[in-house]
Amino acid sequence: MPFDSDHTRRVAKLARLAIPESEIDAVGVELQRVLQLFEQLRDTAIVDVEPMAHPLGMALSLRDDVISEGDQRDTLLALAPETRDGLYIVPKVIE
Amino acid sequence: MTAATNGTISTDLNRSDSTLSDLPGSADWLDHGVRGCAEALAANAISTDELALAARERVAAAVGLNAFVALVDQASTATTTKTSAATPLTGVPYALKDNFCTQGIRTTCASRILDNFVPPYSATVVERLTNAGAILIGKTNLDEFAMGSSNENSFFGPVRNPWDLERVPGGSSGGSAAAVAAGCVPFAIGSDTGGSVRQPAAFCGVTGLKPTYGRVSRHGLVAFASSLDCPGVLARSAEDCARVLSVIAGHDVRDATSARRASEDFSAELDSPLTGVRIGVARAYFNSGVDQGIGATTHAALAEYEKLGALLVDIELPSAHLAIPAYYVIAPAEASSNLQRFDGVRYGHRCEHPRDLDDLYTRSRSEGFGVEVQRRILIGTFVLSAGYYDAYYRRAQQVRRLIANDFDAAFAKVDLIAGPTTPTTAFRIGEKSANPLAMYAADINTVAVNLAGLPAISIPAGFSDGLPVGLQLIAPAFAEARLLAAAHQFQIATDWHRHCPGSSDAR
């Protein structure tokens, strides 16, 4: 079934979460238990039911494409852990 | 702003042991609800500052509950009261769940990852309350990112239930519910994704309203599951909830999922009698997992409704048993997507000395998110991943449609649906925290409402072994006025909503 240790590592990688190697098996077992809860969904006979992504079937409204809140660069950069010259700083991507 | 301590439990919770006449005069008004406070302010029986001070004193006395993660100081509230025309909330103090953004005031979602986040803007709900003259007293504790049913999943530690300090207040709006139950504030704002307003309201013996999806703007409410999230109100009565809803409801251009409907005066129909109102009772909500005491109390409340002229009608909700699995696929799926934004680059926690970009993302997130949030991100990532999407996520969305169809069919025959809000009363701290499936089952009677996007309310209906029991009423979309009227009529005829923790009047 899905959550052997390789699969747990793969999902953790997709989720960008670091699970310590010593906890991989335990996390897999826990996820497997949650998945068992979902088996009821697969056991239910469903024919021609349109998936429902959103309640009430409302049309989503769009705003006019105009600037509403001008230049917020300094305000937004002030929230960042590390910035320089008006830019976000991350570890080097290309050597 | 001062962070509340989350250390030892204070034994100084004696406020609830004293009778109202023992309290200083100004604090009395806090026990008269939103309406009582507004009327006292309007009549100049008390000033805005005195009432705010009384609320802060109550918060300080109840610090052992750990209901607040931050107090908003007087100076910053003074600048927010700039309206001159009186509204039904002018000068009324309130508390705000700490997953609503407040400009200049730290907003944490009870997560380490947002421990240092000070939003540059306020949520629409906050803006509307501020414009109406309501006074923000503090930000309340919650399950991290609103994921939980006990308020134990908080970076700031668990909240205690004012009725029994060894028990949970429910979640995820546990701090908001406890703050109202302990009389710190006449109302508090929460958010309800799968029952997070109604379940803690039931556990703490207060009234909790979850409006129709889209009725209240989500702008500035930190996203958990965007197709389910809904701001809600916790207060002492349905009448008070109506007052607050009238202020916070209405279309908002900044939320694309906000319904194109103006707000209305939700107090206008409160006096509508229950005569001839058809209330659907579904067996599904009284299944084997429901405690005997809850079942008996709920049936007594339904009998009261019958006495008041309502007609009880048996209804079927054939897909009700699928609500929990469908919800626990859909909500984590949306959460895994929404929480991708926490990357250690733009705001929030960042790990020390990242080796490379991937290490920066991965370590910042793992250090910042708690166990339950990580679990849900993993579940959500899995059900959306290639090869599993159709089997889990698409399937859950189809079941979601079946659940919504059940409600549609029921509302062709009845005006409201009633049942117990929760299968048990407040459980003990630690009782379910090691077992996620047991915790998820606490939401069995509330999640279907979110999947269908309907409005619902939990009102105090009595006690079981000294702990509050909530009655849930569900209405068709946008029928909040009908819902609130039915709750208000019950509260005219009964006094369960007036019982306070510690006043030894629980039966």
Interface residues (C-beta under 8 A of the other chain):
Chain A: P2 T8 V11 A12 L14 A15 R16 L17 A18 I19 V27 E30 L31 R33 V34 L35 L37 F38 E39 Q40 L41 R42 T44 I46 V49 E50 P51 M52 A53 H54 P55 L56 M58 L60 S61 L62 R63 Q72 T75 L76 A78 L79 A80 P81 E82 Y88 V90 P91 K92 V93
Chain B: F117 V118 P120 T212 Y213 G214 S227 V253 A256 T257 S258 A259 R260 S319 H321 L322 I324 P325 A326 Y328 V329 S336 Q340 D343 G344 V345 R346 Y347 G348 H349 R350 P354 R355 D356 L357 D358 D359 L360 Y361 T362 R363 R365 S366 F369 Q374 R375 I377 L378 I379 T381 F382 V383 S385 Y388 A391 Y392 R394 R395 A396 Q397 Q398 V399 R400 R401 L402 A404 P436 L437 Y440 L451 A452 G453 L454 A477
